[in-house]
Amino acid sequence: MDLHDSRSGGGQAAASSASGGASGVVSDEELLRRCCRSGDGAAFESLVHRYEQELFSYLRRYLGSAEMAEDVFQATFLQVHLKKEQFEEGRRFRPWLYTIATNQAIDAQRRNRRHRMVSLDNRTGGENEVGSLVEMLAGNGQTADAQFEVEEAREWVRSAIDDLPDPLKSALMLVYHQGMKYREAADVLGIPVGTVKSRLHSALLKLNESWRRSGRAIPDGCAGGGHD
């Protein structure tokens, strides 16, 4: 069965995971319970539909390949189906899903190291000491020359991110690109919040140090700074 033949409606995923009966939306956790209790195929399809846009987007950016993201998306929901009985009562579905997806993505990248990370455009997290480097990814130059410089810089950062150790890369992607709070990323990665912060800090400092060693300058039109 093709789990991913369309990608509409995925934007409801995060809200659905926390929704209860009051809003009239069946929660993700309840849908999974229905799958476990009665093998409700429609409930499982609803979960796939809720997350197809959000999760596919995350995987495509993590892997740098729509084709690989498609395969990993399929593999992720296959694992959800196979492991649904192991889902712990009281746990939230979304972090559990991202745990599976991230592990599947790491495995896929290890099998094919030629693929590069995509940019961290539209980042939503921040570490002030390296804000200029990361903000550069979303900056727009004022001239054709400036735009060319920014694009060259983006390509450099994509490559540098791909070279980060998997634990640092995962923390960076979940917090900076996917916009997760530290607690959510900690749930996904199965580590304390403090470790998420430490890994994120280390990842950004490694990128910043590599950037300085490269002798590059931040292109014009790129702002610095960030927010907690």
KOLBARO-92513 format. One record per residue: x, y, z of N, C-alpha, C in turn. Coordinates in nm, 4 decimals, padded with zeros to 6 digits, always signed. Example, Ala and Ser with C-alpha at 12.3 -4.5 7.8 and 13.67 -1.06 7.14 Angstrom:
BEGIN
[[+01.3190 -00.5690 +00.7800] [+01.2300 -00.4500 +00.7800] [+01.3200 -00.3300 +00.7800]];
[[+01.2850 -00.2250 +00.7080] [+01.3670 -00.1060 +00.7140] [+01.2900 +00.0030 +00.7870]];
// end
This chain:
BEGIN
[[+00.0841 -00.1197 +00.0000] [+00.0000 +00.0000 +00.0000] [+00.0867 +00.1234 +00.0000]];
[[+00.0588 +00.2204 -00.0826] [+00.1331 +00.3450 -00.0883] [+00.0843 +00.4364 +00.0230]];
[[+00.1730 +00.4664 +00.1171] [+00.1347 +00.5473 +00.2313] [+00.1367 +00.6953 +00.2017]];
[[+00.1854 +00.7350 +00.0832] [+00.2191 +00.8764 +00.0651] [+00.1895 +00.9228 -00.0762]];
[[+00.0638 +00.9108 -00.1172] [+00.0308 +00.9458 -00.2539] [-00.0175 +01.0894 -00.2663]];
[[-00.0299 +01.1620 -00.1551] [-00.0637 +01.3039 -00.1590] [-00.0074 +01.3686 -00.0349]];
[[+00.0004 +01.5042 -00.0358] [+00.0633 +01.5698 +00.0767] [-00.0171 +01.6889 +00.1255]];
[[-00.1461 +01.6840 +00.1148] [-00.2279 +01.7942 +00.1634] [-00.2668 +01.7703 +00.3079]];
[[-00.2880 +01.8800 +00.3821] [-00.3417 +01.8687 +00.5166] [-00.2399 +01.8397 +00.6234]];
[[-00.1094 +01.8297 +00.5898] [-00.0098 +01.7955 +00.6893] [+00.0113 +01.9019 +00.7938]];
[[-00.0332 +02.0252 +00.7674] [-00.0109 +02.1325 +00.8617] [-00.0871 +02.1160 +00.9914]];
[[-00.1838 +02.0255 +00.9970] [-00.2627 +02.0052 +01.1170] [-00.1930 +01.9142 +01.2158]];
[[-00.0795 +01.8569 +01.1794] [-00.0205 +01.7494 +01.2569] [+00.0101 +01.7888 +01.4005]];
[[+00.0835 +01.8991 +01.4191] [+00.1253 +01.9355 +01.5542] [+00.0050 +01.9638 +01.6436]];
[[-00.0946 +02.0345 +01.5887] [-00.2125 +02.0665 +01.6676] [-00.2926 +01.9415 +01.6993]];
[[-00.3013 +01.8486 +01.6054] [-00.3804 +01.7288 +01.6247] [-00.3248 +01.6426 +01.7352]];
[[-00.1924 +01.6438 +01.7509] [-00.1313 +01.5599 +01.8527] [-00.1734 +01.6027 +01.9917]];
[[-00.2014 +01.7342 +02.0080] [-00.2364 +01.7853 +02.1395] [-00.3867 +01.8055 +02.1557]];
[[-00.4635 +01.7849 +02.0503] [-00.6067 +01.8120 +02.0548] [-00.6818 +01.7017 +02.1262]];
[[-00.7900 +01.7369 +02.1875] [-00.8759 +01.6384 +02.2503] [-01.0147 +01.6458 +02.1940]];
[[-01.1070 +01.5849 +02.2652] [-01.2437 +01.5796 +02.2177] [-01.3109 +01.7153 +02.2122]];
[[-01.2609 +01.8124 +02.2953] [-01.3273 +01.9421 +02.3023] [-01.3292 +02.0116 +02.1674]];
[[-01.2261 +01.9911 +02.0878] [-01.2198 +02.0584 +01.9585] [-01.2868 +01.9771 +01.8488]];
[[-01.3281 +01.8564 +01.8813] [-01.3896 +01.7706 +01.7814] [-01.2895 +01.6975 +01.6956]];
[[-01.1596 +01.7153 +01.7221] [-01.0548 +01.6485 +01.6458] [-01.0020 +01.5311 +01.7268]];
[[-01.0020 +01.4144 +01.6674] [-00.9497 +01.2967 +01.7361] [-00.7981 +01.3092 +01.7448]];
[[-00.7425 +01.2917 +01.8624] [-00.5993 +01.3083 +01.8813] [-00.5211 +01.1986 +01.8096]];
[[-00.3944 +01.2278 +01.7834] [-00.3060 +01.1278 +01.7234] [-00.2996 +01.0031 +01.8097]];
[[-00.2903 +01.0254 +01.9398] [-00.2763 +00.9132 +02.0322] [-00.3993 +00.8223 +02.0286]];
[[-00.5178 +00.8830 +02.0177] [-00.6398 +00.8040 +02.0103] [-00.6471 +00.7261 +01.8794]];
[[-00.6035 +00.7892 +01.7705] [-00.6014 +00.7177 +01.6422] [-00.5102 +00.5958 +01.6497]];
[[-00.3942 +00.6121 +01.7141] [-00.3035 +00.4987 +01.7261] [-00.3627 +00.3905 +01.8146]];
[[-00.4323 +00.4305 +01.9209] [-00.4989 +00.3319 +02.0061] [-00.6020 +00.2521 +01.9275]];
[[-00.6736 +00.3205 +01.8387] [-00.7731 +00.2510 +01.7570] [-00.7060 +00.1486 +01.6642]];
[[-00.5896 +00.1876 +01.6121] [-00.5142 +00.0944 +01.5279] [-00.4766 -00.0302 +01.6071]];
[[-00.4356 -00.0090 +01.7306] [-00.3916 -00.1209 +01.8142] [-00.5088 -00.2092 +01.8570]];
[[-00.6188 -00.1458 +01.8971] [-00.7313 -00.2219 +01.9522] [-00.8049 -00.3024 +01.8470]];
[[-00.8316 -00.2385 +01.7346] [-00.9195 -00.3035 +01.6369] [-00.8602 -00.3120 +01.4970]];
[[-00.7327 -00.2756 +01.4825] [-00.6722 -00.2787 +01.3486] [-00.7405 -00.1835 +01.2534]];
[[-00.7835 -00.0681 +01.3054] [-00.8581 +00.0298 +01.2268] [-00.7683 +00.0911 +01.1184]];
[[-00.7870 +00.0454 +00.9947] [-00.7065 +00.0953 +00.8839] [-00.7305 +00.2420 +00.8550]];
[[-00.8546 +00.2873 +00.8728] [-00.8871 +00.4280 +00.8472] [-00.8156 +00.5181 +00.9468]];
[[-00.8022 +00.4739 +01.0704] [-00.7319 +00.5527 +01.1715] [-00.5846 +00.5668 +01.1343]];
[[-00.5254 +00.4583 +01.0851] [-00.3851 +00.4635 +01.0451] [-00.3669 +00.5576 +00.9260]];
[[-00.4562 +00.5503 +00.8295] [-00.4494 +00.6389 +00.7140] [-00.4640 +00.7846 +00.7563]];
[[-00.5442 +00.8099 +00.8584] [-00.5603 +00.9467 +00.9075] [-00.4292 +00.9998 +00.9648]];
[[-00.3562 +00.9138 +01.0352] [-00.2263 +00.9545 +01.0884] [-00.1291 +00.9867 +00.9754]];
[[-00.1269 +00.9019 +00.8744] [-00.0385 +00.9258 +00.7600] [-00.0740 +01.0588 +00.6948]];
[[-00.2011 +01.0828 +00.6743] [-00.2466 +01.2044 +00.6072] [-00.2102 +01.3289 +00.6881]];
[[-00.2248 +01.3203 +00.8209] [-00.1945 +01.4357 +00.9050] [-00.0482 +01.4775 +00.8953]];
[[+00.0390 +01.3802 +00.8824] [+00.1818 +01.4097 +00.8897] [+00.2531 +01.4074 +00.7556]];
[[+00.1823 +01.3794 +00.6475] [+00.2520 +01.3618 +00.5201] [+00.3232 +01.4883 +00.4742]];
[[+00.2630 +01.6033 +00.4907] [+00.3272 +01.7276 +00.4462] [+00.4399 +01.7683 +00.5402]];
[[+00.4108 +01.7717 +00.6693] [+00.5092 +01.8149 +00.7688] [+00.6298 +01.7214 +00.7733]];
[[+00.6050 +01.5933 +00.7824] [+00.7149 +01.4982 +00.7979] [+00.7937 +01.4832 +00.6683]];
[[+00.7257 +01.4819 +00.5554] [+00.7975 +01.4726 +00.4288] [+00.8885 +01.5932 +00.4093]];
[[+00.8388 +01.7123 +00.4451] [+00.9195 +01.8334 +00.4330] [+01.0448 +01.8234 +00.5199]];
[[+01.0278 +01.7774 +00.6415] [+01.1420 +01.7595 +00.7322] [+01.2420 +01.6612 +00.6732]];
[[+01.1961 +01.5484 +00.6237] [+01.2858 +01.4464 +00.5697] [+01.3550 +01.4939 +00.4425]];
[[+01.2830 +01.5663 +00.3596] [+01.3433 +01.6164 +00.2361] [+01.4572 +01.7122 +00.2668]];
[[+01.4375 +01.7980 +00.3663] [+01.5430 +01.8917 +00.4030] [+01.6581 +01.8208 +00.4748]];
[[+01.6254 +01.7244 +00.5565] [+01.7297 +01.6508 +00.6282] [+01.8173 +01.5721 +00.5318]];
[[+01.7545 +01.5089 +00.4337] [+01.8265 +01.4199 +00.3438] [+01.8770 +01.4890 +00.2175]];
[[+01.8169 +01.6017 +00.1818] [+01.8586 +01.6709 +00.0605] [+01.8131 +01.6029 -00.0665]];
[[+01.7121 +01.5190 -00.0574] [+01.6657 +01.4443 -00.1733] [+01.5188 +01.4076 -00.1544]];
[[+01.4348 +01.4487 -00.2483] [+01.2930 +01.4136 -00.2409] [+01.2723 +01.2637 -00.2552]];
[[+01.3549 +01.2003 -00.3393] [+01.3409 +01.0560 -00.3594] [+01.3752 +00.9790 -00.2318]];
[[+01.4850 +01.0187 -00.1670] [+01.5206 +00.9536 -00.0411] [+01.4167 +00.9822 +00.0666]];
[[+01.3644 +01.1053 +00.0691] [+01.2629 +01.1413 +00.1680] [+01.1379 +01.0563 +00.1503]];
[[+01.1008 +01.0307 +00.0270] [+00.9843 +00.9467 -00.0013] [+01.0039 +00.8058 +00.0547]];
[[+01.1228 +00.7506 +00.0306] [+01.1525 +00.6155 +00.0803] [+01.1523 +00.6110 +00.2324]];
[[+01.2129 +00.7126 +00.2942] [+01.2217 +00.7148 +00.4397] [+01.0846 +00.7403 +00.5014]];
[[+01.0034 +00.8228 +00.4370] [+00.8659 +00.8437 +00.4847] [+00.7908 +00.7111 +00.4896]];
[[+00.8018 +00.6362 +00.3815] [+00.7351 +00.5055 +00.3758] [+00.7885 +00.4133 +00.4852]];
[[+00.9213 +00.4118 +00.5004] [+00.9830 +00.3246 +00.6006] [+00.9417 +00.3656 +00.7417]];
[[+00.9269 +00.4967 +00.7636] [+00.8886 +00.5452 +00.8950] [+00.7504 +00.4949 +00.9345]];
[[+00.6541 +00.5078 +00.8446] [+00.5189 +00.4645 +00.8807] [+00.5053 +00.3119 +00.8798]];
[[+00.5923 +00.2454 +00.8082] [+00.5957 +00.0994 +00.8211] [+00.6391 +00.0628 +00.9630]];
[[+00.7406 +00.1333 +01.0147] [+00.7866 +00.1084 +01.1512] [+00.6794 +00.1466 +01.2537]];
[[+00.6063 +00.2554 +01.2275] [+00.4963 +00.2925 +01.3157] [+00.3955 +00.1787 +01.3243]];
[[+00.3639 +00.1216 +01.2088] [+00.2678 +00.0110 +01.2060] [+00.3218 -00.1114 +01.2806]];
[[+00.4481 -00.1423 +01.2581] [+00.5068 -00.2608 +01.3201] [+00.5253 -00.2444 +01.4709]];
[[+00.5487 -00.1206 +01.5140] [+00.5801 -00.0955 +01.6555] [+00.4652 -00.0330 +01.7333]];
[[+00.3475 -00.0272 +01.6724] [+00.2373 +00.0433 +01.7372] [+00.2024 -00.0130 +01.8740]];
[[+00.2205 -00.1441 +01.8925] [+00.1903 -00.2058 +02.0212] [+00.2904 -00.1636 +02.1280]];
[[+00.4060 -00.1104 +02.0869] [+00.5091 -00.0694 +02.1829] [+00.4910 +00.0747 +02.2294]];
[[+00.3959 +00.1452 +02.1690] [+00.3725 +00.2847 +02.2063] [+00.3227 +00.2912 +02.3498]];
[[+00.3913 +00.3707 +02.4330] [+00.3606 +00.3770 +02.5746] [+00.2435 +00.4709 +02.6028]];
[[+00.1507 +00.4248 +02.6828] [+00.0356 +00.5060 +02.7222] [+00.0851 +00.6305 +02.7949]];
[[+00.0307 +00.7451 +02.7582] [+00.0706 +00.8700 +02.8201] [+00.1770 +00.9451 +02.7422]];
[[+00.2379 +00.8783 +02.6452] [+00.3380 +00.9448 +02.5633] [+00.2699 +01.0170 +02.4477]];
[[+00.3310 +01.1241 +02.3977] [+00.2763 +01.1937 +02.2822] [+00.3250 +01.1277 +02.1546]];
[[+00.2373 +01.1248 +02.0543] [+00.2678 +01.0561 +01.9296] [+00.3731 +01.1293 +01.8464]];
[[+00.3640 +01.2620 +01.8378] [+00.4516 +01.3372 +01.7468] [+00.6002 +01.3167 +01.7773]];
[[+00.6461 +01.3329 +01.9029] [+00.7880 +01.3065 +01.9292] [+00.8285 +01.1627 +01.8986]];
[[+00.7390 +01.0691 +01.9258] [+00.7676 +00.9277 +01.8955] [+00.7849 +00.9084 +01.7454]];
[[+00.6975 +00.9711 +01.6674] [+00.7063 +00.9616 +01.5217] [+00.8381 +01.0209 +01.4718]];
[[+00.8751 +01.1370 +01.5242] [+00.9997 +01.2011 +01.4808] [+01.1230 +01.1217 +01.5234]];
[[+01.1137 +01.0520 +01.6349] [+01.2234 +00.9644 +01.6749] [+01.2460 +00.8573 +01.5696]];
[[+01.1382 +00.7933 +01.5275] [+01.1473 +00.6890 +01.4250] [+01.1980 +00.7477 +01.2939]];
[[+01.1408 +00.8615 +01.2541] [+01.1778 +00.9223 +01.1258] [+01.3245 +00.9641 +01.1247]];
[[+01.3710 +01.0240 +01.2336] [+01.5096 +01.0689 +01.2391] [+01.6054 +00.9500 +01.2329]];
[[+01.5743 +00.8434 +01.3052] [+01.6590 +00.7236 +01.3001] [+01.6610 +00.6625 +01.1606]];
[[+01.5463 +00.6606 +01.0953] [+01.5396 +00.6081 +00.9594] [+01.6201 +00.6955 +00.8634]];
[[+01.6141 +00.8273 +00.8840] [+01.6895 +00.9198 +00.7979] [+01.8394 +00.9021 +00.8171]];
[[+01.8817 +00.8873 +00.9415] [+02.0245 +00.8659 +00.9690] [+02.0726 +00.7375 +00.9025]];
[[+01.9929 +00.6331 +00.9140] [+02.0299 +00.5059 +00.8505] [+02.0400 +00.5216 +00.6989]];
[[+01.9440 +00.5947 +00.6418] [+01.9439 +00.6139 +00.4967] [+02.0661 +00.6931 +00.4526]];
[[+02.1023 +00.7958 +00.5289] [+02.2201 +00.8753 +00.4935] [+02.3481 +00.7950 +00.5056]];
[[+02.3539 +00.7102 +00.6047] [+02.4725 +00.6270 +00.6193] [+02.4885 +00.5323 +00.5014]];
[[+02.3750 +00.4933 +00.4444] [+02.3814 +00.4047 +00.3271] [+02.4183 +00.4811 +00.2007]];
[[+02.4015 +00.6091 +00.2040] [+02.4305 +00.6879 +00.0841] [+02.4890 +00.8223 +00.1243]];
[[+02.6167 +00.8266 +00.1529] [+02.6810 +00.9462 +00.2041] [+02.7014 +01.0534 +00.0984]];
[[+02.6673 +01.0259 -00.0248] [+02.6840 +01.1266 -00.1289] [+02.5819 +01.2387 -00.1184]];
[[+02.4702 +01.2095 -00.0531] [+02.3646 +01.3108 -00.0448] [+02.4046 +01.4197 +00.0530]];
[[+02.3705 +01.5414 +00.0191] [+02.4071 +01.6571 +00.1000] [+02.2861 +01.7128 +00.1743]];
[[+02.3139 +01.7774 +00.2841] [+02.2068 +01.8434 +00.3588] [+02.1584 +01.9661 +00.2819]];
[[+02.0289 +01.9923 +00.2913] [+01.9760 +02.1140 +00.2317] [+01.9888 +02.2282 +00.3310]];
[[+01.9554 +02.3477 +00.2877] [+01.9789 +02.4651 +00.3708] [+01.8844 +02.4714 +00.4892]];
[[+01.9200 +02.5557 +00.5839] [+01.8375 +02.5812 +00.7008] [+01.7572 +02.7095 +00.6815]];
[[+01.7079 +02.7311 +00.5580] [+01.6228 +02.8472 +00.5335] [+01.5037 +02.8433 +00.6291]];
[[+01.4528 +02.9610 +00.6642] [+01.3359 +02.9730 +00.7516] [+01.3611 +02.9141 +00.8887]];
[[+01.4814 +02.9300 +00.9407] [+01.5118 +02.8748 +01.0717] [+01.4260 +02.9438 +01.1765]];
[[+01.4023 +02.8750 +01.2887] [+01.3161 +02.9309 +01.3923] [+01.3799 +02.9285 +01.5297]];
[[+01.5039 +02.8853 +01.5412] [+01.5707 +02.8851 +01.6701] [+01.6805 +02.9873 +01.6702]];
[[+01.7652 +02.9893 +01.7743] [+01.8704 +03.0886 +01.7752] [+01.9785 +03.0639 +01.8767]];
[[+02.1013 +03.0951 +01.8399] [+02.2148 +03.1031 +01.9302] [+02.2884 +03.2298 +01.8887]];
[[+02.2914 +03.3306 +01.9760] [+02.3378 +03.4626 +01.9372] [+02.4798 +03.4653 +01.8847]];
[[+02.5664 +03.3812 +01.9432] [+02.7071 +03.3932 +01.9071] [+02.7365 +03.3499 +01.7647]];
[[+02.6448 +03.2787 +01.7023] [+02.6661 +03.2387 +01.5637] [+02.5484 +03.2801 +01.4771]];
[[+02.4751 +03.3809 +01.5243] [+02.3550 +03.4219 +01.4517] [+02.3825 +03.4659 +01.3100]];
[[+02.4915 +03.5383 +01.2883] [+02.5196 +03.5903 +01.1546] [+02.5382 +03.4787 +01.0541]];
[[+02.6050 +03.3723 +01.0966] [+02.6301 +03.2606 +01.0056] [+02.5002 +03.1940 +00.9637]];
[[+02.4110 +03.1694 +01.0602] [+02.2876 +03.0994 +01.0277] [+02.1886 +03.1905 +00.9579]];
[[+02.1811 +03.3180 +00.9993] [+02.0914 +03.4119 +00.9333] [+02.1269 +03.4286 +00.7863]];
[[+02.2531 +03.4078 +00.7545] [+02.2993 +03.4195 +00.6170] [+02.2187 +03.3309 +00.5227]];
[[+02.1703 +03.2196 +00.5757] [+02.0995 +03.1244 +00.4917] [+01.9670 +03.1798 +00.4405]];
[[+01.9077 +03.2698 +00.5176] [+01.7777 +03.3247 +00.4786] [+01.7891 +03.4640 +00.4184]];
[[+01.9097 +03.5195 +00.4140] [+01.9266 +03.6562 +00.3653] [+01.9112 +03.6659 +00.2151]];
[[+01.8624 +03.7794 +00.1676] [+01.8496 +03.8065 +00.0241] [+01.9390 +03.9234 -00.0142]];
[[+02.0310 +03.9042 -00.1067] [+02.1200 +04.0115 -00.1503] [+02.0445 +04.1186 -00.2259]];
[[+02.1044 +04.2374 -00.2292] [+02.0407 +04.3494 -00.2971] [+02.0753 +04.3537 -00.4458]];
[[+02.1840 +04.2875 -00.4836] [+02.2260 +04.2884 -00.6228] [+02.2510 +04.1456 -00.6686]];
[[+02.2710 +04.1303 -00.8021] [+02.2990 +03.9975 -00.8558] [+02.4281 +03.9414 -00.7961]];
[[+02.5299 +04.0286 -00.7808] [+02.6560 +03.9831 -00.7227] [+02.6363 +03.9378 -00.5783]];
[[+02.5588 +04.0155 -00.5030] [+02.5345 +03.9804 -00.3628] [+02.4580 +03.8494 -00.3530]];
[[+02.3597 +03.8298 -00.4410] [+02.2823 +03.7063 -00.4407] [+02.3717 +03.5874 -00.4722]];
[[+02.4654 +03.6056 -00.5638] [+02.5580 +03.4986 -00.5981] [+02.6449 +03.4623 -00.4774]];
[[+02.6913 +03.5661 -00.4037] [+02.7732 +03.5423 -00.2856] [+02.6945 +03.4646 -00.1794]];
[[+02.5693 +03.5025 -00.1612] [+02.4861 +03.4344 -00.0622] [+02.4651 +03.2884 -00.1014]];
[[+02.4392 +03.2642 -00.2297] [+02.4167 +03.1266 -00.2742] [+02.5424 +03.0422 -00.2560]];
[[+02.6572 +03.1003 -00.2858] [+02.7826 +03.0284 -00.2629] [+02.7998 +02.9942 -00.1152]];
[[+02.7640 +03.0889 -00.0295] [+02.7746 +03.0664 +00.1146] [+02.6796 +02.9563 +00.1597]];
[[+02.5591 +02.9566 +00.1040] [+02.4630 +02.8523 +00.1386] [+02.5158 +02.7136 +00.1021]];
[[+02.5755 +02.7047 -00.0147] [+02.6309 +02.5765 -00.0573] [+02.7406 +02.5309 +00.0384]];
[[+02.8219 +02.6254 +00.0836] [+02.9276 +02.5905 +00.1779] [+02.8681 +02.5378 +00.3079]];
[[+02.7636 +02.6065 +00.3590] [+02.7036 +02.5667 +00.4859] [+02.6332 +02.4315 +00.4720]];
[[+02.5679 +02.4080 +00.3590] [+02.5051 +02.2771 +00.3375] [+02.6080 +02.1653 +00.3525]];
[[+02.7230 +02.1862 +00.2894] [+02.8286 +02.0859 +00.2946] [+02.8825 +02.0693 +00.4359]];
[[+02.9008 +02.1821 +00.5052] [+02.9536 +02.1771 +00.6414] [+02.8574 +02.1063 +00.7360]];
[[+02.7287 +02.1294 +00.7203] [+02.6288 +02.0635 +00.8044] [+02.6294 +01.9134 +00.7789]];
[[+02.6434 +01.8752 +00.6551] [+02.6449 +01.7332 +00.6209] [+02.7621 +01.6617 +00.6865]];
[[+02.8697 +01.7352 +00.7129] [+02.9883 +01.6757 +00.7732] [+02.9815 +01.6692 +00.9257]];
[[+02.8798 +01.7291 +00.9860] [+02.8656 +01.7223 +01.1309] [+02.8344 +01.5793 +01.1742]];
[[+02.8771 +01.5395 +01.2934] [+02.8356 +01.4087 +01.3475] [+02.6837 +01.4018 +01.3562]];
[[+02.6279 +01.2835 +01.3382] [+02.4825 +01.2681 +01.3362] [+02.4128 +01.3254 +01.4603]];
[[+02.4653 +01.3067 +01.5818] [+02.3958 +01.3635 +01.6992] [+02.3844 +01.5154 +01.6931]];
[[+02.4887 +01.5830 +01.6464] [+02.4844 +01.7288 +01.6364] [+02.3921 +01.7732 +01.5235]];
[[+02.4000 +01.7025 +01.4126] [+02.3161 +01.7358 +01.2975] [+02.1678 +01.7222 +01.3307]];
[[+02.1325 +01.6153 +01.4005] [+01.9921 +01.5921 +01.4343] [+01.9388 +01.7021 +01.5245]];
[[+02.0154 +01.7414 +01.6258] [+01.9716 +01.8487 +01.7148] [+01.9539 +01.9790 +01.6378]];
[[+02.0481 +02.0079 +01.5490] [+02.0423 +02.1301 +01.4694] [+01.9178 +02.1331 +01.3818]];
[[+01.8895 +02.0230 +01.3140] [+01.7755 +02.0183 +01.2236] [+01.6428 +02.0297 +01.2980]];
[[+01.6297 +01.9589 +01.4093] [+01.5028 +01.9589 +01.4817] [+01.4725 +02.0962 +01.5416]];
[[+01.5742 +02.1630 +01.5973] [+01.5506 +02.2913 +01.6635] [+01.5511 +02.4071 +01.5642]];
[[+01.6522 +02.4129 +01.4788] [+01.6651 +02.5270 +01.3884] [+01.5686 +02.5194 +01.2708]];
[[+01.5617 +02.4016 +01.2082] [+01.4765 +02.3951 +01.0895] [+01.3335 +02.3581 +01.1236]];
[[+01.3145 +02.2529 +01.2027] [+01.1796 +02.2045 +01.2289] [+01.1077 +02.2896 +01.3325]];
[[+01.1824 +02.3760 +01.4016] [+01.1192 +02.4686 +01.4949] [+01.0729 +02.4068 +01.6247]];
[[+01.1292 +02.2923 +01.6610] [+01.0892 +02.2277 +01.7857] [+01.1484 +02.3018 +01.9055]];
[[+01.0748 +02.2986 +02.0158] [+01.1282 +02.3471 +02.1414] [+01.2333 +02.2466 +02.1898]];
[[+01.3175 +02.2930 +02.2827] [+01.4201 +02.2035 +02.3352] [+01.3593 +02.0755 +02.3931]];
[[+01.2484 +02.0903 +02.4661] [+01.1847 +01.9732 +02.5276] [+01.1356 +01.8747 +02.4216]];
[[+01.0769 +01.9264 +02.3139] [+01.0295 +01.8381 +02.2069] [+01.1453 +01.7650 +02.1407]];
[[+01.2520 +01.8378 +02.1123] [+01.3690 +01.7740 +02.0514] [+01.4281 +01.6695 +02.1448]];
[[+01.4266 +01.6980 +02.2741] [+01.4777 +01.6021 +02.3714] [+01.3957 +01.4737 +02.3698]];
[[+01.2629 +01.4879 +02.3592] [+01.1762 +01.3707 +02.3513] [+01.2051 +01.2885 +02.2259]];
[[+01.2252 +01.3579 +02.1141] [+01.2528 +01.2892 +01.9884] [+01.3839 +01.2115 +01.9963]];
[[+01.4865 +01.2757 +02.0503] [+01.6196 +01.2165 +02.0514] [+01.6436 +01.1257 +02.1709]];
[[+01.5515 +01.1289 +02.2684] [+01.5664 +01.0436 +02.3859] [+01.6814 +01.0854 +02.4755]];
[[+01.7030 +01.2170 +02.4889] [+01.8121 +01.2696 +02.5689] [+01.7597 +01.3836 +02.6550]];
[[+01.8338 +01.4241 +02.7595] [+01.7902 +01.5370 +02.8413] [+01.7916 +01.6687 +02.7634]];
[[+01.7139 +01.7645 +02.8117] [+01.7095 +01.8955 +02.7479] [+01.8479 +01.9594 +02.7466]];
[[+01.9201 +01.9439 +02.8568] [+02.0539 +02.0009 +02.8635] [+02.1468 +01.9471 +02.7562]];
[[+02.1298 +01.8204 +02.7220] [+02.2125 +01.7602 +02.6176] [+02.1752 +01.8148 +02.4807]];
[[+02.0469 +01.8402 +02.4579] [+02.0045 +01.9031 +02.3325] [+02.0722 +02.0391 +02.3176]];
[[+02.0670 +02.1189 +02.4232] [+02.1282 +02.2520 +02.4187] [+02.2788 +02.2416 +02.3943]];
[[+02.3417 +02.1454 +02.4607] [+02.4855 +02.1278 +02.4446] [+02.5209 +02.0878 +02.3022]];
[[+02.4425 +01.9947 +02.2449] [+02.4689 +01.9511 +02.1078] [+02.4451 +02.0633 +02.0081]];
[[+02.3391 +02.1393 +02.0308] [+02.3099 +02.2511 +01.9420] [+02.4216 +02.3545 +01.9482]];
[[+02.4632 +02.3860 +02.0688] [+02.5715 +02.4813 +02.0877] [+02.6994 +02.4331 +02.0187]];
[[+02.7307 +02.3045 +02.0374] [+02.8516 +02.2483 +01.9761] [+02.8430 +02.2512 +01.8242]];
[[+02.7256 +02.2176 +01.7701] [+02.7079 +02.2168 +01.6244] [+02.7300 +02.3558 +01.5658]];
[[+02.6705 +02.4556 +01.6291] [+02.6815 +02.5913 +01.5779] [+02.8235 +02.6449 +01.5909]];
[[+02.8887 +02.6117 +01.7009] [+03.0269 +02.6561 +01.7163] [+03.1193 +02.5887 +01.6152]];
[[+03.0934 +02.4612 +01.5864] [+03.1737 +02.3915 +01.4849] [+03.1552 +02.4573 +01.3482]];
[[+03.0325 +02.4914 +01.3153] [+03.0061 +02.5584 +01.1880] [+03.0746 +02.6945 +01.1837]];
[[+03.0643 +02.7671 +01.2939] [+03.1236 +02.8994 +01.2984] [+03.2763 +02.8932 +01.2866]];
[[+03.3364 +02.7956 +01.3561] [+03.4810 +02.7800 +01.3500] [+03.5256 +02.7399 +01.2092]];
[[+03.4521 +02.6487 +01.1478] [+03.4844 +02.6084 +01.0108] [+03.4732 +02.7262 +00.9156]];
[[+03.3715 +02.8101 +00.9392] [+03.3527 +02.9286 +00.8543] [+03.4705 +03.0237 +00.8670]];
[[+03.5160 +03.0459 +00.9901] [+03.6301 +03.1356 +01.0105] [+03.7562 +03.0789 +00.9451]];
[[+03.7762 +02.9486 +00.9570] [+03.8947 +02.8867 +00.8968] [+03.8915 +02.8965 +00.7446]];
[[+03.7709 +02.9016 +00.6889] [+03.7597 +02.9089 +00.5436] [+03.7993 +03.0467 +00.4908]];
[[+03.8059 +03.1458 +00.5802] [+03.8439 +03.2807 +00.5391] [+03.7339 +03.3557 +00.4680]];
[[+03.6096 +03.3039 +00.4734] [+03.4992 +03.3709 +00.4061] [+03.4470 +03.4855 +00.4914]];
[[+03.3790 +03.5778 +00.4258] [+03.3114 +03.6880 +00.4949] [+03.1618 +03.6696 +00.4804]];
[[+03.0877 +03.7170 +00.5808] [+02.9413 +03.7114 +00.5719] [+02.8978 +03.8031 +00.4580]];
[[+02.8237 +03.7528 +00.3591] [+02.7808 +03.8370 +00.2464] [+02.6945 +03.9541 +00.2913]];
[[+02.7011 +04.0625 +00.2131] [+02.6190 +04.1801 +00.2418] [+02.4721 +04.1431 +00.2367]];
[[+02.3920 +04.2081 +00.3208] [+02.2473 +04.1857 +00.3199] [+02.2045 +04.0751 +00.4117]];
[[+02.3015 +04.0176 +00.4908] [+02.2676 +03.9100 +00.5836] [+02.2719 +03.9643 +00.7237]];
[[+02.1611 +03.9487 +00.7941] [+02.1523 +04.0025 +00.9286] [+02.2007 +03.9020 +01.0299]];
[[+02.2422 +03.9506 +01.1463] [+02.2820 +03.8626 +01.2535] [+02.1774 +03.8596 +01.3613]];
[[+02.2123 +03.7909 +01.4735] [+02.1227 +03.7871 +01.5889] [+02.0372 +03.6655 +01.5909]];
[[+01.9529 +03.6542 +01.6943] [+01.8657 +03.5396 +01.7081] [+01.7794 +03.5596 +01.8314]];
[[+01.6995 +03.4606 +01.8670] [+01.6173 +03.4696 +01.9860] [+01.6127 +03.3333 +02.0512]];
[[+01.5900 +03.3335 +02.1821] [+01.5896 +03.2088 +02.2588] [+01.4616 +03.1317 +02.2331]];
// end
